Amino acid sequence: MDRQGSETSSIRVPGTATAWSGDTTGVREKCRRPTGVSVLSVLNMVGGALMIVAAVGVGSVTTDPGEAAAVGAVYAVLGLSSIAVSMGLWRLHNWARVVTVVLYGISVVTGLLSLVMGVPLGLLQAIIAGSIASYLCREEIASAFRRGRSD
């Protein structure tokens, strides 16, 4: 039975999680959230929460209250933004996929710049960020976002 009480048939596809999507007529249908999208969403949520914790704790690191407030505000905004994007990924909003691809694309560039400046871990950053951006651009992943939002 679906959420509205009507019978539905469901096929379980390995590597996917169940999500609910809606169309413009208000009819809801089951869609599948790719497992990789679920993992990215959860990791971004954890990262956002850690940024908010860092925003609160930044006052203990510096003695200048103005600097602590500014750095704390930046971390809080980044943390809240990360949580908002992770919720968008979880609900299969295409805007969240696009924002994530753009941000990981920027991370590829900064990783390569770090490598050029002598930081060898910049290569690892570029490879990981590029892999995530590439994953989100795959046709089967992008089509999951085009099928509609999930709750």
C-alpha positions in Angstrom: 0.0 0.0 0.0 1.2 3.5 -0.7 0.8 6.5 1.5 -2.6 7.3 0.2 -3.9 3.8 0.9 -4.0 2.4 -2.7 -2.3 -0.7 -3.9 1.0 -0.3 -5.7 3.5 -2.8 -6.9 7.1 -2.2 -6.1 10.3 -3.6 -7.5 13.3 -3.3 -5.3 16.4 -2.3 -7.3 19.8 -3.0 -5.6 21.8 0.1 -4.9 18.7 2.4 -4.4 16.7 3.8 -1.6 13.0 4.4 -1.7 11.8 8.0 -2.0 8.4 9.5 -2.9 8.0 11.9 -5.7 5.1 14.0 -6.8 4.1 15.4 -10.2 2.1 18.5 -11.1 -1.3 16.7 -10.7 -0.6 15.9 -7.1 -0.4 12.1 -7.8 2.5 10.6 -5.9 4.6 7.8 -7.2 7.5 5.8 -5.7 10.9 6.6 -7.1 14.4 5.3 -6.2 17.1 7.5 -4.7 20.5 6.2 -5.7 22.6 4.9 -2.8 25.5 7.2 -3.7 23.2 10.2 -3.5 22.0 9.1 -0.1 25.6 8.7 1.1 26.6 12.2 -0.2 23.5 13.7 1.4 24.3 12.2 4.8 28.0 13.1 4.6 27.1 16.7 3.7 24.6 16.9 6.6 27.3 15.7 9.0 29.8 18.2 7.5 27.3 21.0 7.9 26.6 20.1 11.5 30.4 20.0 12.2 30.7 23.5 10.7 28.0 24.8 13.0 29.7 23.2 16.0 32.9 24.9 14.8 31.1 28.2 14.6 30.1 28.0 18.2 33.6 26.9 19.4 35.6 29.4 17.4 35.5 31.8 20.3 37.8 29.6 22.4 40.5 29.6 19.7 41.0 33.4 19.3 41.2 36.3 21.8 39.8 38.9 19.4 36.0 38.9 19.8 35.4 40.6 16.5 37.5 38.0 14.7 35.7 35.2 16.5 32.3 36.7 15.5 33.2 37.0 11.9 34.7 33.6 11.6 31.9 32.0 13.5 29.3 33.7 11.3 31.1 32.4 8.1 31.2 28.8 9.6 27.5 29.1 10.6 26.4 30.2 7.1 28.5 27.5 5.4 27.1 24.9 7.8 23.5 25.9 7.3 24.1 26.0 3.5 25.6 22.6 3.5 22.6 21.2 5.5 20.2 22.9 3.0 21.9 21.4 0.0 22.1 18.0 1.7 18.3 18.1 2.3 17.9 19.0 -1.3 20.0 16.0 -2.4 18.0 13.7 -0.1 14.7 14.9 -1.6 16.2 14.7 -5.2 15.9 18.4 -6.0 17.8 19.1 -9.2 19.0 22.5 -7.9 20.9 20.7 -5.1 22.6 18.4 -7.6 23.7 21.4 -9.7 25.0 23.3 -6.7 26.9 20.2 -5.6 28.4 19.7 -9.0 29.5 23.3 -9.2 31.0 23.3 -5.7 32.9 20.0 -6.3 34.1 21.5 -9.6 35.5 24.4 -7.7 37.1 21.9 -5.3 38.8 20.2 -8.3 40.3 23.6 -9.3 41.5 24.4 -5.8 43.0 20.9 -5.4 44.9 21.3 -8.6 46.1 24.8 -7.5 47.2 23.3 -4.2 49.2 20.6 -6.1 50.9 23.3 -8.2 51.8 25.2 -5.0 53.5 22.1 -3.6 50.7 20.4 -1.5 50.6 16.8 -2.7 47.2 16.1 -1.1 45.7 18.6 -3.6 45.8 15.8 -6.1 43.7 13.6 -3.8 41.3 16.4 -3.3 40.9 16.9 -7.0 40.4 13.2 -7.7 37.8 12.8 -5.0 35.9 16.0 -5.9 36.1 15.2 -9.6 34.8 11.7 -9.0 31.8 13.0 -7.0 31.0 15.6 -9.6 31.3 13.0 -12.4 29.0 10.6 -10.5 26.3 13.3 -10.1 26.5 14.0 -13.9 25.9 10.4 -14.9 22.7 10.0 -16.9 21.1 7.5 -14.5 21.8 9.7 -11.5 20.7 12.9 -13.2 17.5 11.2 -14.4 16.7 10.3 -10.7 16.6 14.0 -10.0 14.5 14.7 -13.1 11.8 12.2 -12.0 10.7 14.6 -9.3 11.1 15.5 -5.7 10.9 13.0 -2.9 9.7 13.7 0.6 
